[in-house]
Amino acid sequence: MKFAILPIAMAALALSSVGAQSAELTGRLKTIQDRNFITVAYRESSVPFSYLGSKGEPIGYGQEICGKIVDEIKKIVDRPNLEIRRQPVTSQNRIPLMQNGTIDLECGTTVNNPERQSQVSFSTTYFVVGAKFVALKASNLHTLKDLKGKTIVATTGSNTVPRIRRIDRAENLDLNLIQAKDFSDSMLTFTSGRAEAFFEDDINLVGQIAFTLNPADYSLSTDTLSRDPYAIMLPRGEPAFKAVADKTIEKLYASGEIKALYAKWFQSPIPPRGVNLNFPMSEALLKVIAKPTDSPNPADY
């Protein structure tokens, strides 16, 4: 299966045609037009992609990108006052809620991989991560071999769980895996001493560490388990809907606006506590910006 992105000019032409002939809308775009609302999913603790601000509102890098997609959808469906409904999701329920039509866009930390392609669809990649683990510096746990026989934690429903199990079997690590409901719960399981390490994507671990009382007490592993693409999760079998998301993200890339957005959330103080993650843009993401792709293949990054 070839994962090629429709050129921006062609996407713009197709979408302008749809906008001019709103009566011809079909699928999810037609549904959104008829009901006059769109449901945007968010995560509650996926710093800095999608999490709750000081007033309990969803904020973050992913949420801002989804907001720009919604603005484009408003134009396509000719609903300038389109209602935006918010739906919290977890790693465990996000895919079922997309499949049953409860949500239209999921804007968090969802990896686009071949297994999920049979269930949902994904936009152009908007971030690239590497899976690692966090441990106390004092514990001197840096590599997978250092964890042999130890208790670790990961988040239920994440692709990290099956990956750890495969590595555990292959490396004969005899790990005791605890699963927690979300990133903050996984971090709490780790920091409270119930687990000696927490496995997750590098930027998510950086976000969790930054909001602890003593960030300097923690360090990331030297081993990286994988490289994976994040994307906006979309309903499967909706090419016109996907084209809107892809066009919006590619426009951010082509205009350079993505760099300012990135700096806002990864290299500046972020709410609610004014913490700066100091996470520079990776070469893998720069490559995507220069040549957009929606490939689920880690080798492409």
C-alpha positions in Angstrom: 0.0 0.0 0.0 1.5 3.4 -1.0 1.2 6.3 1.4 1.6 9.3 -0.8 0.3 12.8 0.1 -1.9 14.6 -2.5 0.0 17.7 -3.7 -1.2 20.9 -2.0 -2.3 22.4 -5.3 -4.4 19.4 -6.2 -5.9 19.2 -2.7 -6.8 22.9 -2.8 -8.5 22.5 -6.1 -10.5 19.5 -5.0 -11.5 21.2 -1.8 -12.5 24.5 -3.4 -14.7 22.5 -5.8 -16.3 20.8 -2.9 -16.9 24.1 -1.1 -18.5 25.6 -4.2 -20.8 22.7 -4.5 -21.8 22.0 -0.9 -24.8 20.0 -2.0 -22.4 17.4 -3.3 -20.8 16.8 0.1 -20.8 13.2 1.3 -19.6 11.1 4.2 -18.4 12.8 7.4 -18.3 16.3 5.9 -22.0 16.0 4.9 -22.8 14.6 8.4 -21.1 17.6 10.1 -22.8 20.0 7.8 -26.3 18.5 8.5 -25.9 18.3 12.3 -24.0 21.6 12.5 -21.4 20.4 15.0 -18.0 18.6 15.1 -16.6 16.6 18.0 -12.9 17.1 18.7 -11.3 14.6 21.1 -8.6 15.5 23.5 -6.3 13.9 26.0 -6.2 15.2 29.6 -2.5 14.8 30.3 -0.5 14.5 27.1 1.8 17.5 27.6 2.3 19.5 25.5 0.1 18.0 22.7 -3.3 17.8 24.4 -3.9 18.5 28.1 -5.9 20.6 30.5 -5.1 24.2 31.1 -5.7 26.2 34.3 -9.4 26.5 33.7 -9.9 22.8 32.7 -9.9 23.6 29.0 -8.1 21.4 26.4 -4.9 23.1 25.2 -1.7 22.1 23.4 0.2 21.7 20.1 -2.2 19.1 18.8 -5.2 21.0 19.9 -4.1 24.1 18.0 -3.5 22.1 14.9 -6.9 20.5 15.2 -8.4 24.0 15.6 -6.9 25.0 12.3 -8.4 21.9 10.7 -11.8 22.8 12.1 -11.5 26.3 10.7 -11.0 24.8 7.3 -13.9 22.4 7.7 -16.2 25.4 8.6 -15.4 26.8 5.2 -16.0 23.5 3.3 -19.3 22.8 4.9 -20.4 26.5 4.9 -21.0 26.6 8.6 -19.2 29.6 10.0 -20.9 29.1 13.4 -20.2 25.4 13.5 -20.4 24.1 17.1 -17.3 22.6 18.5 -17.9 19.8 21.0 -15.1 18.4 23.2 -14.7 14.8 24.1 -12.0 13.4 26.5 -10.4 10.2 25.4 -7.8 7.7 26.7 -5.3 5.4 25.0 -7.8 2.6 25.6 -11.0 4.2 24.2 -9.9 6.6 21.5 -10.0 4.1 18.6 -13.5 2.6 19.5 -14.9 6.2 19.9 -13.6 7.1 16.4 -15.0 3.9 14.9 -18.5 4.3 16.3 -18.7 8.0 15.2 -18.6 9.6 18.7 -15.6 11.7 17.7 -14.5 13.3 14.4 -10.9 14.3 15.1 -8.5 13.1 17.8 -5.7 15.5 18.5 -3.2 14.0 20.9 -0.4 11.6 20.9 -1.6 8.8 18.7 0.9 6.8 16.6 0.1 6.0 13.0 1.1 2.4 12.5 0.1 -0.4 10.1 -2.0 -2.2 12.7 -4.2 0.9 13.3 -4.6 1.6 9.6 -7.2 -1.3 9.5 -9.3 0.5 12.1 -8.9 4.3 11.6 -7.2 6.8 9.3 -4.5 9.3 9.9 -3.5 12.8 8.7 -0.1 13.9 7.5 2.4 13.2 10.2 2.8 16.1 12.6 5.4 14.8 15.1 8.0 12.1 15.3 8.9 10.4 18.6 11.3 7.8 20.0 10.1 5.4 22.7 12.3 5.4 25.9 11.9 5.0 29.6 12.3 7.3 32.5 14.0 6.3 35.8 15.4 8.0 38.9 19.0 9.1 38.2 20.0 7.6 41.5 18.9 4.2 40.3 21.4 4.0 37.5 18.9 2.5 35.1 19.9 3.5 31.5 19.4 0.5 29.2 16.9 -2.3 28.7 19.3 -4.8 30.2 19.4 -2.7 33.4 15.7 -3.4 33.9 16.0 -7.2 34.0 13.6 -8.6 36.6 12.2 -5.1 37.6 8.7 -3.7 37.7 7.9 -1.1 35.0 4.7 0.8 34.1 3.2 1.8 30.7 -0.2 3.2 29.7 -3.1 0.9 28.9 -4.1 1.0 25.2 -0.8 2.5 24.0 1.4 0.8 21.4 4.1 0.8 24.0 2.5 -2.1 25.9 2.7 -4.8 23.1 6.2 -3.4 22.2 7.5 -4.0 25.7 6.0 -7.5 25.8 7.8 -8.3 22.5 11.1 -7.0 23.8 10.7 -8.7 27.1 10.2 -12.1 25.4 13.0 -11.5 22.9 15.6 -10.2 25.5 14.4 -12.5 28.3 14.1 -9.5 30.7 11.5 -11.1 33.1 9.8 -7.7 33.4 6.8 -7.1 35.7 4.5 -4.8 33.7 1.9 -2.6 35.4 -0.6 -0.8 33.2 -2.0 2.6 34.2 -5.0 4.5 32.6 -3.1 7.5 31.2 0.2 9.3 31.2 -0.3 11.1 34.5 -1.4 7.9 36.2 1.6 6.1 34.8 3.9 8.8 36.0 2.3 8.6 39.5 2.7 4.9 39.6 6.4 5.4 38.8 7.1 8.4 41.1 5.3 6.7 44.0 7.7 3.8 43.9 5.3 1.2 42.6 7.4 0.9 39.4 11.1 1.5 38.8 10.7 2.8 35.3 8.0 4.3 33.1 8.0 3.5 29.3 6.5 6.0 26.8 7.4 8.2 23.9 10.3 10.6 24.7 8.4 13.9 24.5 5.6 12.6 26.7 8.2 11.6 29.3 9.8 15.0 29.0 6.4 16.6 29.6 5.7 14.5 32.6 9.1 15.1 34.1 8.8 18.8 33.6 5.7 19.0 35.9 7.3 17.1 38.8 8.6 18.9 41.9 12.2 17.9 41.2 12.8 17.4 37.4 16.5 17.0 37.9 15.9 13.8 39.8 15.0 11.9 36.6 16.7 10.8 33.4 15.7 9.2 30.2 17.1 5.9 29.0 20.0 5.8 26.6 18.2 3.0 24.7 15.5 4.1 22.2 13.0 1.3 21.4 11.6 2.7 18.2 10.8 5.8 16.0 7.1 6.5 15.4 5.0 9.1 13.6 2.2 11.0 15.4 -0.8 12.1 13.4 -4.4 13.4 13.8 -6.6 10.4 14.0 -9.5 10.4 11.6 -12.5 8.2 10.6 -11.5 5.4 8.1 -12.8 5.5 4.6 -13.3 9.3 4.4 -10.8 10.6 1.8 -12.4 14.1 1.4 -12.3 14.6 5.2 -8.7 13.4 5.3 -7.8 15.8 2.5 -8.9 18.7 4.6 -6.7 17.7 7.5 -3.7 17.0 5.2 -4.1 20.3 3.3 -4.2 22.2 6.6 -1.1 20.6 8.0 0.8 20.9 4.7 -0.1 24.6 4.6 1.4 25.0 8.1 4.6 23.4 6.8 4.8 25.3 3.5 4.2 28.7 5.1 6.7 28.1 8.0 4.0 28.7 10.5 4.6 25.3 12.1 8.0 26.6 13.4 6.4 29.3 15.4 3.8 26.9 16.7 6.5 24.4 17.6 8.5 27.0 19.5 5.4 28.1 21.4 4.8 24.6 22.8 8.2 22.9 23.0 10.7 25.8 23.5 8.8 28.4 25.5 7.1 28.5 28.9 3.8 26.7 28.7 0.7 26.8 30.9 -0.4 26.3 33.6 3.0 26.5 35.4 5.2 28.3 32.9 7.5 25.3 32.4 9.8 25.2 29.3 10.3 21.7 27.9 13.4 22.8 25.9 12.8 20.2 23.3 14.4 21.1 20.0 12.8 20.1 16.7 14.2 16.7 15.6 15.8 16.0 12.2 13.0 13.5 11.6 10.4 16.2 11.9 12.3 18.7 9.8 12.4 16.0 7.1 8.6 15.6 7.3 8.1 19.4 7.1 10.3 19.5 4.0 8.6 16.5 2.4 5.1 15.7 4.0 4.1 12.1 4.4 1.4 10.1 6.1 3.4 6.9 6.1 3.0 4.6 9.1 6.4 3.0 8.4 9.0 3.9 11.1 11.7 3.4 8.5 10.5 6.4 6.6 11.5 8.7 9.5 
